[in-house]
Amino acid sequence: MSIKTAAACATAAFFVAITTASAQTGTITIRADSAFDGRGRSVPNATVVVQGGKIVSVQSGSAGGRAGAATYDLRGQTLLPGLIDTHVHLDTHFGRDGRATSQGETPQQSILYEAENAYITLMAGFTTVQSIGSPLDVDVRAAIARGIIPGPRLLTSIRPVDEYTGTPDQIRAFVRRMKADGADLVKLFASKSSREGGGQTMTDEQIQAACGEAKAVGLRSWVHAHSPSSVRAATLAGCTAVTHGSQVTDAELTLMRDRGTYFEPNIGLVSQNYLENKSHYFGIGNFNEEGFAFTEKGIPMKREMFKNAMTVTGLKLLMGTDAGAGAHGRSAEEIIYRVQVAGQPARDALVDTTSLNAQSLGLADRIGALAAGLDADLIAVDGDPLKDITALRRVAFVMKGGVVYKNVARGR
């Protein structure tokens, strides 16, 4: 899609959103064959009532709503809370030359690409994402919040911390600066890329400084870590979440469980996307023959790691994709892979993607479930994802904060 087309799509969707919102100032009633509430419960013959951008009730049968015809009759559909991806890179894209780089672009062009990615992510049913992270996110986040462009609720780390950020004191100062700049969390690169072996790069003291200062100023911390030592250091430092963890052993999995650390493995989309789009990435940084060989070898390794993680009772497994250029709008593939290939029960995978993800973002009191008092973030898919997880590819209805952004459901 060209920049001009992306801008046109975003503008058109924005005006559709305004029209829809202005036409729905009263009570909205949504009925569907069933609903999954995000906390593990299924609701047959579901009726959801929305008012003022909030969910008023979720009940089985039309008696739970208002008498008469529903505002949205979604027969053949299953309602779900808006999906959440705890790890995307919304700014990444294939540029004018088809390469996974923004080299040579104007700031206006780059931000339009991010607006395009935000739009297609929302249309895929993801109403909240955590972008880790780019300075562009700040303006896109503000524009989405104002309703200027359609997109998911956006959280960002803006800029990352790594071993070159400086001494522990310099890292603490950097964290405070990110807080002042409006960051929602702090991102750490505590290890090398998996394409370079994943060895620990930040010292234990640097990791402690970053996560400790983040907690002190009210920010969460997300740690890129592949090696056992970097995962262990992040967990012992009290960091909020570890992402990747491709080389973890039982010891690190148990430690994360015992310390309450969220674990966000990425097993079903990011590596596969790199391989599918090898020609777009090849020659950029560590995307070389050795790196791609490691990526291909790592897919079964990560799958087995995830299977092992599922056996650790009480470990908080998040659903994050690390979606980059080529993967935006396809976050559901991570969920589908976890269920179909890695063997995770669909119910567990959906809880991870909704209520548990919301908890990890500190937003459990607002999103992640179909429950009275929460924001009216909900989607409908064609079919029942508890029986056929690929139903997540068939998003027919998207509502965020009570505003309908997509409705191609039957029976409307």
N, C-alpha and C positions, 0 to 999 in steps of 0.2 A: 504494500500500500504506500502511495506517495505521501509526502508531507502535506500537499494540498488536499488530497483525499482524506487524510487523517483529520485535518482541521475541519473539513466539511462534515465528516461524520460526527465529530465531537460537537460541533455547533448545532447540527440537526438534532442530535440526541438531547442536547441541553434544552432546546425549545420544546421537544416532546415532553421532557421532564417537567418543565414549567407548566405546560398545558395540563398534564396529568395531575400535578399537585394542586393546581387551582380548581380543578374539577372535583377534588376529593377532600373538601374541607370538613365534612362531617364524619360519621361513623362508616368504616369500611369493613365489610364482612367477606371473608375468604373461606370457601369450602373446597375440600379435596377428598379423594378416596381415603387418604391416610396422612398422618404427619409423624415425623420423628422429632422429638423435642430437644435433641442435642445432649440430653443427660441420660439417655439409654431407654427411654420410654417411647412406645409406639401408641399413637392415638388413631383408632379406626374412624372412618366417616368424620373427618376432622372439620371443625369450624373454629376459625381464628377471627377475633374481633379486634380492630385497630382504631384508635382514636388519638388525634394529636401527635402522631408519630410514634406512639407507644402501643404495645400489645395490652389489650384490656382483658382478654380471656382466651383460653385454648381448651376446647371441650370436644367430646365425642357426640355427634348428632347435631341436627339443626337447632335443637333447643338451646344449645350453648351460645348461639348467635342471636340475631334479630329475626323476627318473623319475615316471611316473604323471600324474594329472590336475593341471592348473594350478589354483592358488588362484583366479585370474581368467582365464577363457578369453574373450578379446575378439575373437572371430572377426568379420571385416568391419570392424575398426577399425585405425587407425594410431596408434601410440604416439609421443608427443613429450615433450620436457622441459616442465615447467610453464612457461607463458608468463610474460613479464615486461613490465610497462609502466613506463617510467622517468619518467612524468609524469602524475599524476592529482591530483585535489583531492577526497579522499574525504569531506570534511565538507560539500561543497556538495550541495544538494537542493532540491526543490520543497516548500515548507512547507505549512502547513494551508490557506493561502489560494491555493495553487497557484503562488505566486511563488518565484523563485529567490533566496530570502533566508531567513535564520533569525530575522528580526526578530520579537520578541514571544515567542520560545521560551524555555523553561527550559533550563539546561545539560543536564539529564537527557534532555529531548526531543532536543536537538541531537546528543548523543552516541549516542542510539538510531538516529537517521537515519544517522550515520556507520557504526554497526555493521551496519545494513541494507545500505549500499553495499559494505562489506567482504565481506559474505556473498555478494551477487549477483556481485561481481567474482571471488571464488573459484570459484563455480559455473560461471562462464564460462571457466574454465581458466587464469586468471591467479593463479599461486601466489606471486608477488612483485610488489609495486608500490612506487613511490616517490611519496609524497604531498607535494606542494609547495604549501603546507604550512600546518598549523593547529595551535594548541596542543592541540586535541582529539585530534590524532594520537597524542600521547604516551601517554595512558591507553588508547586503543584498541590501540595497538601492544603495550603491556604485557599487555592482556587476551588478545589473540590469541596472544602468546608463551606465556602460561600455559595456554592451552587453554580459557579461560573463554568466548570467543566464536569461532566459525569465521570465518576470513578469511585473506587472503594474508599472507605475510611483509611487514612494513610498515616502510619507511624514511621519515623525515620531516625537513623543514627547520624546522619549528615556526613561525618568523616570518621574513619577508623583510627584506633590506637594500634601501634605495632612496636617492634623492638627499636625502631628508629625515632620514636616519639620523644625519647629522652630518659632521663633519670626518673626514679619514682616520684620525686617532687615535681618534675616537669610534666609527668603524666597526670598527676593530680590537677595541676593547673590547666592542662588540656581538657580534662573532663569537665572542669568548672566552666571553661569557655564554651564547650559544646552545650552545656546546660543553658548558658546565657544566650546561645544562638538558637535555642528552641528544640534541641534534640529530645526525643522521647526515650532513648536508650543509648548505651555506649556499646560499640562493636570493637572487639579485640581480635587481632590476628596473632594467636599464640603459637601457631605452628605454620610450617610451610604448606603449600598446596599439596594435595594428594599426588599431583603430577610430578612433584619433586620429592616424593617420599614421605611428606607429612611430619618431619621432625620438629621438635619444639624450637621456637625462635625467641619468644619473650622469656625473660627470666621469671622465676617464681615471684621475686620481689616486684617486678614490673606488673605482673598480673594482679598481685595483691593490691598494689597501689591503684590500679584502674578500677577494679571491682569494688574496693573499699570506698574510694571517693565517689563512685557512682551511687552506691547505697547511701552515702552521707548526704548527697544532694538530691536524693529522691528519684534516681534513674535506675532502670534495669540494666543488666549487662549480658551481652550475647557473645560467646567466645568460639571463634573458629579454631578447632583443635582436632587433629587426626591421631596423633601419637598417644600412647597410654600416659606418658609423663605430662604432656600438656593438658590432657583431660583431667588428670589427677590434680595438677596444680590449680586449674580453674575451679574445680569442685572444692578443694580445701580453702580456696580464697573466698568462697561464698558467692561466686558469680551466679547470676540468675539461671543461665542456660548454656549448655554446650551444644554446638552445632557440628555436624559431620561425624566425628568419633569413629572413623572407619576402622581404626586399629584397636579399639578397646577390647579388653579382656573381661572376664567375669569380675575381677577385682574392681575395675573402674565402674562397671555397671552397678555393682552392689554399693560402691561408695556413693555414686550419684543418687541411688535410691535412698540410702541412709541419710544423706545430707539434704534431701529434698530438692536436688538440682534437676531442672528440666533437661531432657535430652531430646535433641532434634536431629535425628539421622535423616539423610537425604539419599534415597536409594532407587527411586523409580523414574526420575525425570532428568535431573541435571546431567549426569554422565551420558545417558542415552541421547539427550539433546546435542551434546558436544559431538558425539559420533555421527549423528544424523546430519549435522551441519559442519562437518569437518572442514570443508572447503572454505567456509566463511570465517573459521577461526584459525586455520593453520598458518603458522608463521608469526602469530601475535603472542609475545611473551613466551610462556612455557608451553604453548600449544604447538609442539613439535612432534616428530615421530615417536620419540621416547615418551613424551607426555601422553600422547594418544594411546600408546601401547599400555601404559600404566592405567589409563582410564578404562580401557576395555577389560583388563585383568581385574580391575577393582570392582566391577559390577557384581559378579558372584560373591566376592569377598564381603561386600557391604550387605548383600542379601542375607548371607549367613550370620553376619553380625546382628542384623535386625531380628532374625529368628531367635538368636540367643537372647537379645534384649527383651523379647516378649516373654521369656520364661522367668524374668526377674520381677516377681510380684511386688507391686507398689512403685515401680519405676515409672516416672511421668513422661510418656512418649508423645512428643508434639508432632504435628504435621506441618512441616516446612519443606519447601521445594528447592530453594536456591535458584529460582527461575531467572535465567538471563536471556540474552538475545536468542530468539527462536522458540522460547518456551512460554512466553507470556500468553495468557488465555488458556493454557494447558495444565494448570496446576492440579486439576483433578486426576491427571495421569499418575501422580505420586500415590494417591489414595487407591486407585484401581490396581496399581502394581503391588501395593502392600497386601491387598486382599487376594488378588488372583495368583500372584507369583510367590509372595512371601508367606501367605497363609494366615494373615491377620483376620479375625472375625470382622465382618462388615460393620457390625454395631460398634465395636471398639474403635475401628478406624474413623467412624463418623463422630463419635464422642471426642476423639483426639482432635479432629478438625474443627470442632465447634466449641463445646463448653470448656474443654481442657486448654485449648489454644487461647480462649478468652481469659481464662484464669492466669495464664502465663504472661499475658499482656497487661494484667491489672485491670481488666475491663469486664470481669465476670458479672458485675452489677449492672451492666448495660447491654451486653451482647452475648452471643454464643448459645442461646437457648430460646425456645418458644415458651415463654412464661410471662404471666401478667406483670406489668411494670417495666419490662425491658424494652429497649428500642425495637421498633418494628423493622428488623432486618430479617427477611425471610425469602426463600426461593421455592420454586416448584420444579420438579423434574418429571419427565415422562417415564413412568414406571416406578418400581419400588427398589431403591438402592440396597435395601437389606437382602433382597433376593437376587438382584442383578446390579452389581456395583457400577457397571458401565452406564447406568441411568444418569450418572453424574455428568456424562457427556451431553445429555439432552436437557439442558436447562431451558425451560419454557417461560419462566416468570421470575422476575427479580424486583424485590422491594427493598429499599434502604431508607431507614428513618421514616417510614410511612409513605415514601414517594416511589411510584412504580416506574422503573427504567426499562423494563422489558416485559412483554406479554404476548406470547405467541401460543398460549395454551388453547386447547380445544374447548369449545362450549362457552366461550366468552360472549 
